[in-house]
Amino acid sequence: MKRALIVALSGLVATAVTGCKKEAPVGAPPEVYVADVVQKDVPVYLELVGQTRGFQDVEIRARVEGYLDRVAFTEGTFVSKGTLLYQIDPLPLQAALANAKANLATAEARLQKTNTDVNRLTPLAKQQAVSQQELDNALSARDAARAQVDANKAAVDKATLDLGYTRITSPIAGFVGTTQVKAGNLVGRGESTLLTTVSQVDPILFRAGVSEAEYLRIAKRVLEDGGLKATRQKAEVELLLADGTVHVHKGTLDTIERAVDPTTGTLAIQFTFPNPERLVRPGQYGRVRGVTETKAGALLVPQRAVTELQNLYSLAVVGAGNKVEFRNVKVGPRVDGLWLIEEGLKPGEKVVVEGLQKVRDGMVVSPKPATAAPAGKGASEPATEAK
């Protein structure tokens, strides 16, 4: 009995020792989804925030003194060139014109008399029938009468002009603002009273500020492209409105301000956009976007592959033997759901898109092709540098 128990215990010990010598099964490599690095030419966009303004913003002012008879327009509507906006009481100026014409007629009659006197005295002076002094006096009177006629003609012209200013019409086609004065008010006394403003909106202008660094980059590109005139002819920009839609008409570079604003450190740039539908009004905020350069052979990866930590960007590359290598990279703009990688990546490599949380540097993985993300509309996001 005792011998049998010893044999059984020995068997159990041998079995346990044999079991300890067996190797534990090794786990399968974690499965991750990878994507190929895309290499292609990528347009880089510059996006600026700014505000629209009318192509012409004309202040309508009273040019003569008088009481306002009526306001002849509906505020905020579109008016054509020559549309009557205001009517100033014309009666006082009509009287002034009539008085000027009467003075002119008197001066002309006086001139006619002096001409007659000169014509009569000239032959008599030659015959010494009258003195030379009398002829000289007649000539002086004629010259004075002629000058008086010219002065009265100028007075008539001015009175006619002032009377014309009582009808205030729009000098351009555009949207008219609210009126600053109402019928019955005295306008034009001592100053040209501001009445309203008319804005031409086709085309519409868009003004934005660009940083000094961006300006220098753009200016160098403009010089390479043959100067500002050549750039205006071929460069097209888009206007993104406040509701996120894109203005249907593309614009062009119009003007670059002469100096940097010392208070903001930015340089004003102005663009021109056709606006035949008159959808865009002055004062609207928006963004203008245009291609500043094209990066040849740029490397792109899905945005999902890039992780950010304290302004440091990194991604996981699957290399030889399916080993994972984590790298810090320098990123550029985002393009169609992809992120442009400026440094830290090579063509032909594969990056981990899904499963990053399961891997660490040097780990062997089982890579699977990732499903391609839907492409965007073909426009890159603003070319703002990652910090």
C-alpha positions in Angstrom: 0.0 0.0 0.0 2.7 2.4 1.0 4.8 1.4 -2.0 1.8 2.1 -4.4 1.3 5.5 -2.9 5.0 6.4 -3.5 4.8 5.3 -7.1 1.7 7.4 -7.7 3.2 10.5 -6.2 6.3 10.0 -8.4 4.2 9.9 -11.5 2.4 13.1 -10.6 5.8 14.9 -10.0 7.1 13.6 -13.3 4.0 14.8 -15.1 4.3 18.3 -13.5 8.0 18.6 -14.4 7.2 17.6 -18.0 4.4 20.2 -18.2 6.7 23.0 -17.0 9.2 22.3 -19.7 6.5 22.9 -22.5 6.7 26.4 -24.1 3.7 28.7 -23.7 1.9 29.4 -27.0 2.9 32.7 -28.5 0.1 35.2 -29.3 -0.7 36.2 -32.9 0.6 39.7 -34.1 -2.0 42.4 -33.7 -3.9 43.2 -36.8 -3.7 46.8 -38.1 -4.9 48.5 -41.2 -2.4 50.4 -43.3 -2.4 52.7 -46.3 0.2 53.5 -48.9 1.8 56.9 -48.9 0.4 58.8 -51.9 2.8 60.9 -54.0 1.4 63.5 -56.4 1.5 67.2 -57.3 -0.6 69.2 -54.7 -1.9 72.8 -55.1 -1.3 74.8 -51.9 -4.1 77.2 -51.0 -3.9 80.5 -49.1 -7.1 81.5 -47.2 -7.7 85.0 -45.9 -10.5 86.4 -43.8 -11.8 89.8 -44.8 -14.8 92.0 -45.7 -16.5 93.0 -48.9 -17.0 96.6 -50.0 -18.6 98.2 -53.0 -16.7 98.8 -56.1 -17.7 102.4 -55.7 -19.3 103.7 -52.5 -20.5 107.2 -53.5 -21.7 109.6 -50.8 -24.7 111.6 -52.0 -24.5 115.2 -50.7 -26.5 118.4 -51.0 -24.6 120.9 -53.1 -26.9 123.8 -52.7 -28.8 125.2 -49.8 -32.5 124.7 -49.6 -35.4 122.8 -48.0 -35.8 119.2 -49.0 -39.1 118.8 -50.9 -39.1 115.0 -51.1 -37.2 111.7 -50.9 -37.9 110.0 -54.2 -36.4 106.5 -53.6 -37.1 103.4 -51.5 -34.3 102.8 -49.0 -32.1 99.7 -49.6 -33.2 99.1 -53.1 -31.3 99.0 -56.4 -31.3 102.2 -58.4 -30.1 102.9 -61.9 -27.7 105.6 -62.9 -29.6 108.9 -63.2 -32.5 107.8 -60.9 -34.0 110.8 -59.0 -33.1 110.4 -55.3 -34.0 113.9 -53.7 -35.7 117.0 -54.8 -34.7 120.3 -53.1 -37.2 123.2 -53.3 -36.2 124.9 -56.7 -38.2 128.2 -56.3 -35.5 130.3 -54.6 -33.0 129.2 -57.2 -35.4 129.8 -60.0 -35.8 133.4 -58.8 -32.0 133.7 -58.6 -31.6 132.5 -62.1 -34.3 134.9 -63.4 -32.5 137.8 -61.6 -29.1 136.8 -63.2 -30.7 136.7 -66.6 -32.2 140.2 -66.1 -28.8 141.5 -65.0 -27.3 139.9 -68.1 -29.8 141.6 -70.4 -29.1 145.0 -68.7 -25.3 144.5 -69.2 -25.8 143.5 -72.9 -27.9 146.6 -73.5 -25.2 148.8 -71.9 -22.6 147.1 -74.1 -24.6 147.8 -77.2 -24.8 151.5 -76.3 -21.1 151.7 -75.7 -20.4 150.0 -79.0 -22.6 152.6 -80.7 -20.7 155.4 -79.0 -17.4 154.1 -80.1 -18.5 153.6 -83.7 -19.9 157.2 -83.7 -16.8 158.9 -82.1 -14.1 157.0 -84.0 -14.5 158.9 -87.4 -15.1 162.2 -85.6 -11.8 161.8 -83.7 -10.0 161.2 -86.9 -11.4 164.5 -88.2 -10.6 166.1 -84.9 -14.3 167.0 -84.5 -14.1 165.5 -81.0 -11.2 165.2 -78.6 -9.2 162.1 -78.3 -10.2 162.1 -74.6 -13.9 161.6 -75.5 -13.0 158.6 -77.7 -10.8 157.1 -75.0 -13.7 157.4 -72.5 -16.0 155.7 -74.9 -13.5 152.8 -75.5 -13.1 152.4 -71.7 -16.9 152.3 -71.2 -17.2 149.7 -73.9 -14.5 147.5 -72.3 -16.2 147.8 -68.9 -19.6 147.0 -70.4 -18.1 143.9 -72.1 -16.6 142.7 -68.8 -19.9 143.2 -67.1 -21.6 141.1 -69.7 -19.1 138.3 -69.2 -19.6 138.5 -65.4 -23.4 138.3 -65.8 -23.1 135.3 -68.1 -21.0 133.6 -65.4 -23.7 134.4 -62.9 -26.4 133.0 -65.2 -24.3 129.8 -65.6 -23.9 129.4 -61.9 -27.6 130.0 -61.2 -28.5 127.4 -63.8 -26.0 125.0 -62.3 -27.4 125.6 -58.8 -30.9 125.1 -60.0 -29.8 121.8 -61.6 -28.4 120.7 -58.2 -31.9 120.8 -56.7 -32.6 117.5 -58.6 -30.2 115.0 -56.9 -29.8 111.8 -59.0 -27.7 108.7 -58.6 -24.3 109.0 -60.3 -24.0 105.2 -60.6 -26.1 102.1 -60.6 -26.1 100.3 -57.3 -27.8 99.8 -53.9 -28.9 103.0 -52.1 -28.7 103.1 -48.3 -31.0 104.7 -45.8 -31.6 108.4 -46.0 -29.9 110.6 -43.5 -32.5 113.5 -43.8 -36.2 113.6 -44.3 -38.4 115.9 -46.4 -38.7 119.3 -44.9 -35.2 119.5 -43.6 -32.9 122.4 -44.5 -29.8 121.0 -46.2 -26.6 122.5 -47.6 -26.3 125.4 -45.2 -22.6 126.0 -44.7 -21.7 122.5 -45.7 -22.6 119.8 -48.2 -25.0 117.7 -46.1 -24.6 113.9 -46.4 -27.9 112.6 -47.7 -27.3 108.9 -48.3 -24.7 106.5 -49.9 -25.0 104.5 -53.2 -22.8 101.4 -53.6 -21.9 99.7 -56.9 -21.9 96.0 -56.2 -21.0 94.6 -59.6 -18.2 93.9 -59.4 -17.8 93.6 -55.7 -14.5 94.1 -53.9 -13.1 91.9 -51.1 -10.4 93.3 -48.8 -8.3 91.2 -46.5 -5.0 91.4 -44.5 -2.1 89.1 -45.0 0.8 88.6 -42.7 4.3 89.9 -43.6 5.6 86.3 -43.9 2.8 85.2 -46.2 3.2 88.4 -48.2 6.8 87.8 -48.8 6.1 84.2 -50.0 3.4 85.5 -52.3 5.5 88.3 -53.6 8.3 86.0 -54.5 5.9 83.7 -56.3 4.5 86.8 -58.2 8.0 87.7 -59.3 8.6 84.2 -60.5 5.3 84.3 -62.5 6.2 87.4 -64.4 5.1 90.2 -62.2 1.8 91.5 -60.8 0.2 92.2 -64.2 0.7 88.6 -65.3 -0.5 87.2 -62.0 -3.7 89.3 -62.2 -4.5 87.8 -65.6 -4.1 84.1 -64.6 -4.7 83.9 -60.9 -8.2 83.1 -59.8 -9.5 83.0 -56.3 -12.7 81.8 -54.6 -14.9 83.7 -52.2 -16.4 81.6 -49.4 -19.4 83.3 -47.9 -20.6 83.4 -44.3 -23.0 80.4 -44.8 -20.2 78.2 -46.1 -21.1 78.4 -49.7 -18.8 79.4 -52.5 -19.6 82.5 -54.6 -20.4 81.3 -58.1 -18.0 83.7 -59.8 -14.2 83.4 -59.4 -12.3 86.6 -58.7 -8.9 88.1 -59.4 -6.2 90.0 -57.6 -6.9 93.7 -57.8 -4.6 95.7 -55.6 -1.9 95.3 -53.0 -1.6 98.1 -50.5 1.6 100.1 -50.6 2.6 99.7 -46.9 2.1 97.3 -43.9 -0.3 98.5 -41.3 2.0 99.0 -38.2 -0.9 98.4 -35.7 -1.8 94.9 -37.1 1.4 93.9 -38.9 -0.6 93.0 -42.0 -0.7 94.1 -45.6 -4.1 94.8 -47.2 -4.8 92.9 -50.4 -7.9 93.6 -52.5 -9.7 91.2 -54.9 -12.4 91.8 -57.5 -15.4 89.4 -58.0 -18.1 89.6 -60.6 -21.5 90.0 -58.9 -24.2 90.2 -61.6 -26.8 88.6 -59.4 -26.1 91.3 -56.7 -26.1 88.6 -54.1 -23.0 89.9 -52.2 -23.5 93.2 -50.5 -20.9 95.6 -49.1 -19.8 94.9 -45.5 -20.2 91.1 -45.6 -17.5 89.0 -43.9 -16.1 86.0 -45.7 -12.9 84.2 -46.8 -11.0 84.3 -50.0 -9.1 81.2 -51.1 -6.6 80.8 -53.9 -3.7 78.7 -55.1 -0.3 80.2 -54.1 1.9 77.4 -55.3 2.0 73.7 -56.4 4.1 71.2 -54.5 5.5 68.7 -57.0 5.7 65.1 -55.8 4.2 65.8 -52.4 3.7 62.9 -50.0 0.2 62.5 -48.6 -1.2 60.2 -45.9 -4.8 59.8 -44.4 -5.5 62.3 -41.7 -6.4 59.3 -39.4 -2.8 58.2 -39.6 -1.4 61.3 -37.9 -1.5 61.9 -34.2 -0.8 65.2 -32.4 0.6 65.6 -28.9 1.6 69.1 -27.7 2.1 70.4 -31.2 4.2 67.4 -32.2 2.9 65.2 -35.0 3.8 61.5 -35.4 2.7 58.4 -37.3 3.4 54.7 -37.4 5.3 53.2 -40.4 5.2 49.5 -41.1 8.6 48.5 -42.5 10.5 45.4 -43.3 9.3 42.3 -41.4 6.1 44.1 -40.7 7.8 45.9 -37.8 6.3 49.2 -36.6 8.4 52.3 -36.4 7.0 55.5 -34.8 8.3 58.8 -36.4 7.9 62.4 -35.8 6.9 64.3 -39.0 6.4 67.8 -40.2 3.0 68.3 -41.6 1.7 70.8 -44.2 -1.8 71.6 -45.4 -4.7 69.1 -45.5 -5.8 68.1 -49.0 -9.0 66.0 -49.8 -9.0 64.2 -46.4 -5.2 63.6 -46.7 -2.4 65.3 -44.8 0.7 66.6 -46.6 3.9 65.4 -45.0 6.8 67.7 -45.6 9.5 65.8 -43.6 9.9 62.3 -42.0 8.4 60.1 -44.7 9.5 58.4 -47.9 7.6 57.4 -51.0 6.4 53.8 -51.1 6.1 53.4 -47.3 3.0 52.2 -45.5 1.4 54.0 -42.5 -0.9 52.6 -39.9 -4.4 54.0 -40.2 -6.4 52.0 -37.7 -5.1 50.1 -34.7 -2.6 52.6 -33.4 -3.6 52.0 -29.9 -2.6 48.3 -30.1 0.9 48.8 -31.3 4.2 50.2 -30.0 7.6 50.9 -31.5 9.4 47.8 -32.8 6.3 45.5 -32.6 5.6 43.0 -35.4 2.1 43.4 -36.7 -0.3 41.8 -39.2 -1.0 44.6 -41.8 -4.3 44.7 -43.7 -5.2 47.2 -46.4 -7.4 50.0 -45.1 -10.6 51.2 -46.8 -10.0 54.4 -48.7 -11.6 57.4 -47.1 -14.0 59.4 -49.3 -12.3 62.2 -51.2 -13.2 65.8 -50.7 -14.3 68.3 -53.4 -10.8 68.7 -54.8 -9.8 71.8 -52.8 -7.1 71.7 -50.1 -7.6 73.3 -46.7 -5.8 76.6 -45.9 -2.1 76.4 -46.1 -1.5 77.3 -42.5 1.7 76.0 -41.1 1.5 73.5 -38.2 3.1 74.9 -35.0 
